[in-house]
Amino acid sequence: MSFPEDEVGGLVAKEAAGDNDAAMSVSELSGALKRTVEGSFSHVRVRGEISGWKRAASGHCYFTLKDDAANLDAVLWRGQAQRLAFNPEDGAEVVATGKLTTYPGRSKYQISVNTLELAGEGALMALLEKRKKALAAEGLFDPARKQELPYLPRVIGVVTSPTGAVIRDILHRLADRFPSHVLLWPVLVQGETAAPSVAAAIRGFAAMEEGGPVPRPDLIIVARGGGSIEDLWAFNEEAVVRAAAECPIPLISAVGHETDTTLIDFASDKRAPTPTAAAEMAVPVRRDLLAYVEELGLRGGRGLGRALDRSAERLGHVAARLPSPVQLVDQRGQRVDDLGDRLQRALGARAQRAEGDLRAVAGRLDRRLIDQKIKAGEDKLAGLWRLAQLAHPDKPLQRGFARITGADGKTLTSAATAGREARLSLHFADGHVDAVPDGAPPLAPRKLARRQPKPYRRDQQPGLFDAAGEDGES
């Protein structure tokens, strides 16, 4: 098969002068395509389902928009991503507004998104239901996690807008029912930054320390007035729901009106239909409480009165069975008089018997016999005294002997015992000298202590009736 010469490529590409079919570089062609695509599709709105949502460390977001027949790559730059009114996730049906552009590095086209919105309330409700099921599966809505509200909180923390009617309604109702200490954490309750603002406020109250400079709340109220589902969407965000579920302080959600429901309602410990109703849940009515306390006091007084009446009645019954006190005293007085008479007679008889016994003994006493017994006792005592003098350990010292004692002052009787002592004392008749056994460190020199022993005197022997040991040595 043959081709015309001008339609068959040769071995080497040739270009003639003035040829309008000159070869383009890849970059030139990519640039031309980029200009054509961006010029023709500078503003587009695309509806599709998010798939493969990814937020890079740079803050840029990458994902794919798809329908049943086609896929379109999409990029959301960091500046636009920070202004999103919701947190996109896979499966959400959205409408993306932006422009088509190409990415020459991969020979592909993509949409550069400026705004990203959910595709109507149906898509919004579908996303809400999907998120609700996912958070419920984690147990964040489990009734077992919910805490009891304090009966009378000392401090109430309120998370809401500082300028709306909500905070005024809460303060007014608290003042009517039971004036309380209120801490307001001002937040945005609508818009792109509302969800992180509310979540940070809940966690901020929970992080406050007991006894700190600012009192820690005993109860938290998260409140907002009514609005559309878009207005209340911040309270459906995952960050807010998790902060409410993890809060260690009991929390009441009061977002919207009675028919409005947000995900924070399922995570809170108690849901109030309105902010005003939340204030009513928070504290009792002071007047009712005072009346109840007064009623308890009256009931307690009546009960105490009845108890006293019953006690008095029982006392009367018991007293009726007791004998007369006057009779008891009279009988005891008569008994005392009788015993007094008997005691007086008994003492007189006892004195007479003792006097008779003394006279009988006095007649048998002999002065000479007494003197003999005293002399015999004195002789025996003198012999014992001489024996004690001979046995005294310092007696041999008068004859040139020495007595050795240890550090505790006890007399040492063997060389082995003396060798174990660190210090020895040698006692002589005229004093003592310190010494150390062989091998022990020498003693520091000190002045010789001298004492004058008491000479042994015969006249120091105690008499028979002297106090033992008063004048003699032991």
C-alpha positions as CSV (number, residue, x, y, z in Angstrom):
1,M,0.0,0.0,0.0
2,S,1.4,3.4,-0.9
3,F,0.8,7.0,0.4
4,P,1.3,10.3,-1.3
5,E,4.7,11.7,-0.6
6,D,3.3,14.7,1.3
7,E,1.3,12.5,3.7
8,V,4.1,10.0,4.6
9,G,6.5,11.0,7.4
10,G,10.1,10.9,6.6
11,L,13.0,10.0,8.6
12,V,13.8,13.5,9.6
13,A,11.2,16.2,10.2
14,K,11.4,19.1,7.7
15,E,10.1,22.6,7.9
16,A,9.8,24.9,4.9
17,A,10.1,28.7,5.1
18,G,6.6,30.2,5.6
19,D,5.2,26.8,6.8
20,N,2.2,27.5,9.1
21,D,2.4,24.0,10.6
22,A,5.5,24.5,12.7
23,A,6.0,22.1,15.6
24,M,5.1,23.4,19.1
25,S,6.8,22.6,22.4
26,V,5.0,20.6,25.1
27,S,5.0,23.7,27.3
28,E,3.6,25.9,24.5
29,L,0.8,23.4,23.8
30,S,0.0,23.1,27.6
31,G,0.0,26.9,27.9
32,A,-2.3,27.2,24.9
33,L,-4.7,24.6,26.4
34,K,-4.6,26.3,29.8
35,R,-5.5,29.7,28.2
36,T,-8.3,28.1,26.1
37,V,-9.8,26.2,29.0
38,E,-9.6,29.0,31.5
39,G,-10.9,31.5,28.9
40,S,-13.9,29.3,28.0
41,F,-14.7,28.1,31.6
42,S,-13.7,31.0,33.8
43,H,-16.8,30.7,35.9
44,V,-18.6,27.4,36.4
45,R,-21.0,25.8,38.9
46,V,-20.7,22.1,39.2
47,R,-22.9,19.8,41.3
48,G,-21.5,16.4,42.4
49,E,-20.7,14.1,45.3
50,I,-17.4,14.6,47.2
51,S,-15.0,11.7,47.1
52,G,-11.4,11.4,48.4
53,W,-11.5,14.5,50.5
54,K,-8.0,15.4,51.8
55,R,-6.6,18.4,53.6
56,A,-2.8,18.8,53.1
57,A,-0.4,20.1,55.6
58,S,-0.2,23.3,53.6
59,G,-4.0,23.9,54.3
60,H,-5.0,23.2,50.6
61,C,-7.8,20.7,50.1
62,Y,-7.9,18.2,47.3
63,F,-10.9,16.0,46.3
64,T,-13.0,14.7,43.4
65,L,-16.5,15.6,42.3
66,K,-18.3,12.7,40.8
67,D,-21.7,11.6,39.5
68,D,-22.8,8.4,37.9
69,A,-20.8,8.9,34.7
70,A,-17.8,11.1,35.3
71,N,-15.2,12.4,37.7
72,L,-13.7,15.9,38.0
73,D,-10.6,16.7,40.1
74,A,-11.0,19.7,42.3
75,V,-8.7,21.9,44.5
76,L,-9.7,24.3,47.2
77,W,-6.9,26.6,48.2
78,R,-6.1,27.4,51.8
79,G,-7.7,30.9,51.8
80,Q,-11.0,29.6,50.5
81,A,-10.9,26.5,52.8
82,Q,-10.6,28.7,55.9
83,R,-13.9,30.3,54.9
84,L,-16.0,27.2,54.6
85,A,-19.3,27.2,56.5
86,F,-19.1,23.4,57.1
87,N,-16.6,20.6,57.3
88,P,-16.8,18.7,54.0
89,E,-16.7,14.9,54.0
90,D,-16.9,12.0,51.6
91,G,-20.5,11.4,50.3
92,A,-21.7,14.9,50.8
93,E,-23.5,16.3,47.7
94,V,-22.3,19.8,47.0
95,V,-22.3,22.6,44.5
96,A,-18.8,23.9,43.7
97,T,-18.3,27.3,42.1
98,G,-15.0,28.2,40.5
99,K,-13.1,28.0,37.2
100,L,-11.6,25.2,35.1
101,T,-7.9,25.1,34.8
102,T,-5.2,22.6,33.7
103,Y,-2.4,21.1,35.5
104,P,0.4,20.6,32.9
105,G,2.5,18.5,35.2
106,R,0.0,15.6,34.8
107,S,-1.8,16.5,31.6
108,K,-5.1,16.9,33.4
109,Y,-7.7,19.5,34.0
110,Q,-9.4,20.4,37.3
111,I,-11.7,22.9,38.9
112,S,-10.2,25.5,41.1
113,V,-13.0,26.0,43.7
114,N,-13.8,29.4,45.2
115,T,-17.0,28.4,47.1
116,L,-18.3,25.1,48.2
117,E,-21.9,24.7,49.4
118,L,-24.2,21.8,50.2
119,A,-26.6,21.0,47.4
120,G,-29.8,22.1,49.1
121,E,-31.4,21.2,52.4
122,G,-31.8,17.6,51.3
123,A,-28.0,17.2,51.0
124,L,-27.6,19.1,54.3
125,M,-30.0,16.7,56.1
126,A,-28.3,13.7,54.5
127,L,-24.9,14.9,55.8
128,L,-26.4,15.6,59.2
129,E,-27.9,12.1,59.4
130,K,-24.7,10.5,58.3
131,R,-22.7,12.4,60.9
132,K,-25.2,11.6,63.6
133,K,-25.0,7.9,63.0
134,A,-21.1,8.0,63.0
135,L,-21.0,9.9,66.3
136,A,-23.6,7.7,67.9
137,A,-21.6,4.6,66.9
138,E,-18.7,6.0,68.9
139,G,-21.0,6.2,72.0
140,L,-21.0,10.0,72.3
141,F,-24.8,10.0,72.7
142,D,-24.9,7.1,75.2
143,P,-27.2,7.9,78.1
144,A,-24.7,6.2,80.5
145,R,-22.3,9.1,79.8
146,K,-24.7,11.8,80.9
147,Q,-24.3,13.5,84.3
148,E,-26.8,14.7,86.8
149,L,-27.3,18.5,87.0
150,P,-26.4,20.0,90.4
151,Y,-29.4,21.0,92.4
152,L,-28.1,24.5,93.3
153,P,-25.0,25.5,91.3
154,R,-22.9,28.2,92.9
155,V,-21.4,29.4,89.5
156,I,-23.1,29.0,86.1
157,G,-21.1,29.3,82.9
158,V,-22.9,30.5,79.7
159,V,-21.6,30.0,76.2
160,T,-23.4,32.4,73.8
161,S,-23.2,35.7,72.0
162,P,-22.7,38.6,74.4
163,T,-25.0,41.0,72.3
164,G,-28.0,38.9,71.6
165,A,-31.3,38.5,73.4
166,V,-30.3,35.1,74.7
167,I,-28.0,36.2,77.4
168,R,-30.5,38.8,78.6
169,D,-33.3,36.2,78.8
170,I,-31.0,33.8,80.8
171,L,-29.9,36.5,83.3
172,H,-33.5,37.8,83.7
173,R,-34.9,34.3,84.4
174,L,-32.0,33.4,86.8
175,A,-32.6,36.7,88.7
176,D,-36.3,35.9,89.0
177,R,-35.8,32.3,90.2
178,F,-32.5,32.3,92.2
179,P,-29.9,35.0,91.7
180,S,-26.6,33.2,90.8
181,H,-23.0,34.0,89.9
182,V,-22.9,33.9,86.1
183,L,-19.7,33.7,83.9
184,L,-20.2,34.6,80.2
185,W,-17.8,33.2,77.6
186,P,-18.6,35.3,74.5
187,V,-18.6,33.4,71.2
188,L,-19.9,33.6,67.7
189,V,-23.0,31.5,67.2
190,Q,-23.2,31.6,63.4
191,G,-20.8,31.6,60.5
192,E,-17.6,30.0,59.5
193,T,-15.7,30.4,62.9
194,A,-18.7,29.7,65.1
195,A,-18.0,26.0,65.6
196,P,-14.3,26.3,66.7
197,S,-15.3,29.3,68.9
198,V,-18.0,27.3,70.8
199,A,-15.9,24.2,71.1
200,A,-13.0,26.3,72.6
201,A,-15.4,28.0,75.1
202,I,-16.6,24.6,76.4
203,R,-13.1,23.3,76.7
204,G,-12.0,26.5,78.3
205,F,-14.6,26.3,81.1
206,A,-13.7,22.6,81.7
207,A,-10.0,23.5,82.0
208,M,-10.5,26.1,84.8
209,E,-9.0,25.0,88.1
210,E,-10.9,24.7,91.4
211,G,-10.0,27.5,93.7
212,G,-8.4,29.6,90.9
213,P,-8.7,33.4,90.5
214,V,-11.9,32.9,88.4
215,P,-14.4,30.4,90.0
216,R,-14.9,27.3,88.0
217,P,-18.6,26.7,86.9
218,D,-20.7,24.0,88.4
219,L,-22.9,24.0,85.4
220,I,-22.6,25.2,81.7
221,I,-25.3,26.4,79.4
222,V,-24.7,26.5,75.6
223,A,-27.4,28.7,74.1
224,R,-28.5,30.3,70.9
225,G,-31.8,31.7,69.5
226,G,-33.8,30.1,66.8
227,G,-33.0,30.1,63.1
228,S,-32.8,27.9,60.0
229,I,-30.8,24.8,59.7
230,E,-28.0,26.7,58.1
231,D,-28.0,29.3,61.0
232,L,-27.7,26.5,63.6
233,W,-25.2,24.4,61.6
234,A,-22.3,25.3,63.9
235,F,-23.9,23.2,66.6
236,N,-23.9,20.2,64.3
237,E,-20.1,20.3,63.8
238,E,-18.1,17.4,65.1
239,A,-15.7,19.7,67.1
240,V,-18.7,21.1,69.1
241,V,-20.3,17.7,69.7
242,R,-17.1,16.2,70.9
243,A,-16.4,19.1,73.3
244,A,-19.9,18.8,74.8
245,A,-19.6,15.0,75.2
246,E,-16.2,15.2,76.8
247,C,-17.0,18.1,79.2
248,P,-16.5,17.0,82.8
249,I,-19.0,19.8,84.0
250,P,-22.7,19.1,83.5
251,L,-23.9,20.8,80.4
252,I,-27.3,22.0,79.2
253,S,-27.8,22.6,75.5
254,A,-30.4,25.3,74.6
255,V,-30.0,25.9,70.8
256,G,-32.9,27.2,68.8
257,H,-36.6,26.8,69.7
258,E,-38.5,23.7,70.7
259,T,-38.7,22.2,67.2
260,D,-35.0,22.8,66.4
261,T,-32.7,19.9,67.0
262,T,-28.9,19.9,66.7
263,L,-26.3,17.2,67.4
264,I,-25.1,19.0,70.5
265,D,-28.5,18.2,72.0
266,F,-27.7,14.5,71.9
267,A,-24.2,14.9,73.4
268,S,-25.2,17.3,76.2
269,D,-26.3,16.1,79.7
270,K,-29.7,17.9,79.3
271,R,-31.5,19.5,76.4
272,A,-33.7,22.6,77.0
273,P,-36.2,23.6,74.4
274,T,-35.2,27.3,74.8
275,P,-32.5,29.4,76.5
276,T,-35.1,30.6,79.0
277,A,-36.0,27.0,79.8
278,A,-32.3,26.2,80.4
279,A,-32.2,28.9,83.1
280,E,-35.3,27.3,84.7
281,M,-33.6,23.9,84.7
282,A,-30.4,25.3,86.1
283,V,-31.7,26.6,89.5
284,P,-34.8,26.1,91.7
285,V,-37.2,29.0,92.6
286,R,-35.8,30.7,95.6
287,R,-39.2,31.5,97.1
288,D,-40.3,27.9,96.8
289,L,-37.1,26.7,98.3
290,L,-37.4,29.0,101.3
291,A,-41.0,27.9,101.7
292,Y,-40.0,24.3,101.6
293,V,-37.2,24.9,104.2
294,E,-39.7,26.7,106.4
295,E,-42.2,23.9,106.1
296,L,-39.4,21.4,107.0
297,G,-38.6,23.5,110.1
298,L,-42.3,23.5,111.1
299,R,-42.6,19.8,110.5
300,G,-39.4,19.2,112.5
301,G,-40.7,21.3,115.4
302,R,-44.0,19.5,115.4
303,G,-42.3,16.2,115.4
304,L,-40.0,17.2,118.2
305,G,-43.0,18.5,120.2
306,R,-44.8,15.2,119.8
307,A,-41.6,13.3,120.8
308,L,-41.3,15.4,123.9
309,D,-45.0,14.9,124.8
310,R,-44.6,11.1,124.4
311,S,-41.4,11.2,126.6
312,A,-43.2,13.2,129.3
313,E,-46.1,10.8,129.2
314,R,-43.7,7.8,129.6
315,L,-41.9,9.7,132.4
316,G,-45.2,10.3,134.2
317,H,-46.1,6.6,134.0
318,V,-42.7,5.6,135.4
319,A,-42.8,8.3,138.1
320,A,-46.2,7.1,139.3
321,R,-44.8,3.7,140.1
322,L,-41.9,5.1,142.1
323,P,-42.2,5.6,146.0
324,S,-42.4,9.1,147.4
325,P,-39.1,10.9,147.5
326,V,-39.9,12.3,150.9
327,Q,-40.6,8.8,152.2
328,L,-37.3,7.6,150.8
329,V,-35.4,10.4,152.4
330,D,-37.1,9.9,155.8
331,Q,-36.2,6.2,155.8
332,R,-32.6,6.9,154.9
333,G,-32.4,9.6,157.6
334,Q,-33.7,7.2,160.2
335,R,-31.1,4.6,159.1
336,V,-28.3,7.2,159.5
337,D,-29.4,8.1,163.0
338,D,-29.5,4.5,164.0
339,L,-26.0,3.8,162.6
340,G,-24.6,6.9,164.4
341,D,-25.8,5.7,167.7
342,R,-24.4,2.2,167.2
343,L,-21.0,3.7,166.1
344,Q,-20.8,5.9,169.2
345,R,-21.4,2.9,171.5
346,A,-19.0,0.7,169.6
347,L,-16.2,3.3,169.8
348,G,-16.6,3.6,173.6
349,A,-16.5,-0.2,174.1
350,R,-13.4,-0.5,171.9
351,A,-11.6,2.2,173.9
352,Q,-12.4,0.5,177.2
353,R,-11.1,-2.9,175.9
354,A,-7.9,-1.3,174.6
355,E,-7.3,0.4,178.0
356,G,-7.7,-2.9,179.8
357,D,-5.3,-4.6,177.4
358,L,-2.7,-1.9,178.0
359,R,-2.9,-2.2,181.8
360,A,-2.5,-6.0,181.5
361,V,0.7,-5.7,179.3
362,A,2.2,-2.9,181.3
363,G,2.3,-5.0,184.4
364,R,4.4,-7.6,182.7
365,L,7.1,-5.2,181.3
366,D,10.6,-5.2,183.1
367,R,13.1,-2.4,182.5
368,R,16.2,-4.6,183.0
369,L,15.0,-7.1,180.5
370,I,14.6,-4.3,178.0
371,D,18.1,-3.0,178.6
372,Q,19.5,-6.5,178.1
373,K,17.8,-6.9,174.7
374,I,19.1,-3.4,173.7
375,K,22.7,-4.3,174.7
376,A,22.6,-7.6,172.8
377,G,21.3,-5.8,169.7
378,E,24.1,-3.2,169.9
379,D,26.8,-5.9,170.2
380,K,25.4,-7.8,167.2
381,L,25.3,-4.6,165.1
382,A,28.9,-3.7,166.1
383,G,30.0,-7.1,164.9
384,L,28.2,-6.7,161.6
385,W,29.8,-3.2,161.1
386,R,33.3,-4.6,161.6
387,L,32.6,-7.3,159.1
388,A,31.4,-4.7,156.6
389,Q,34.5,-2.6,157.1
390,L,36.7,-5.6,156.4
391,A,34.7,-6.5,153.2
392,H,34.8,-3.0,151.8
393,P,36.7,-3.1,148.4
394,D,38.8,0.1,149.3
395,K,40.0,-1.3,152.6
396,P,43.1,-3.0,151.1
397,L,44.1,0.3,149.4
398,Q,45.5,1.4,152.8
399,R,48.0,-1.4,152.6
400,G,49.4,-0.4,149.1
401,F,47.0,-2.4,146.9
402,A,45.2,-0.9,143.8
403,R,41.7,-1.5,142.5
404,I,41.1,-1.4,138.7
405,T,37.8,-0.3,137.2
406,G,36.5,0.1,133.6
407,A,34.7,3.0,131.9
408,D,31.5,2.1,133.6
409,G,33.1,2.2,137.1
410,K,32.8,-1.6,137.7
411,T,35.7,-3.4,139.3
412,L,37.7,-5.6,136.9
413,T,38.9,-8.9,138.2
414,S,40.7,-10.5,135.2
415,A,43.3,-9.5,132.7
416,A,41.0,-10.6,129.8
417,T,38.3,-8.3,130.9
418,A,40.7,-5.4,131.4
419,G,42.1,-6.0,127.8
420,R,38.7,-5.3,126.3
421,E,38.4,-1.9,127.9
422,A,39.3,1.3,126.1
423,R,40.1,3.1,129.3
424,L,41.1,1.9,132.8
425,S,41.2,3.7,136.2
426,L,43.7,2.6,138.9
427,H,42.4,3.5,142.3
428,F,44.9,4.0,145.2
429,A,44.4,5.2,148.7
430,D,45.3,8.8,147.8
431,G,43.5,9.0,144.4
432,H,43.2,7.3,141.0
433,V,45.2,7.3,137.7
434,D,43.8,6.7,134.2
435,A,45.5,4.1,132.0
436,V,44.9,2.2,128.7
437,P,45.6,-1.5,127.9
438,D,48.4,-2.5,125.6
439,G,47.7,-1.6,122.0
440,A,45.1,1.1,122.7
441,P,45.8,4.7,121.7
442,P,47.4,6.8,124.5
443,L,45.3,9.0,126.7
444,A,45.5,12.8,126.6
445,P,47.4,14.1,129.6
446,R,45.3,15.5,132.4
447,K,45.7,16.6,136.0
448,L,45.9,13.8,138.5
449,A,42.8,13.7,140.6
450,R,43.4,13.2,144.2
451,R,41.0,12.5,147.0
452,Q,41.3,12.2,150.7
453,P,39.8,9.0,151.9
454,K,37.9,9.1,155.1
455,P,39.9,7.4,157.8
456,Y,38.3,4.4,159.4
457,R,37.0,5.5,162.8
458,R,35.6,3.4,165.5
459,D,33.3,6.1,166.7
460,Q,31.5,6.1,163.4
461,Q,29.8,2.8,164.2
462,P,26.0,3.5,164.3
463,G,24.0,2.9,167.4
464,L,21.2,0.4,167.6
465,F,18.6,3.1,167.1
466,D,20.5,5.2,164.5
467,A,19.2,5.3,160.9
468,A,21.1,2.6,159.0
469,G,23.8,4.0,156.7
470,E,23.6,7.7,157.7
471,D,27.2,8.0,159.1
472,G,28.9,4.9,157.9
473,E,30.4,4.1,154.5
474,S,28.7,1.5,152.3
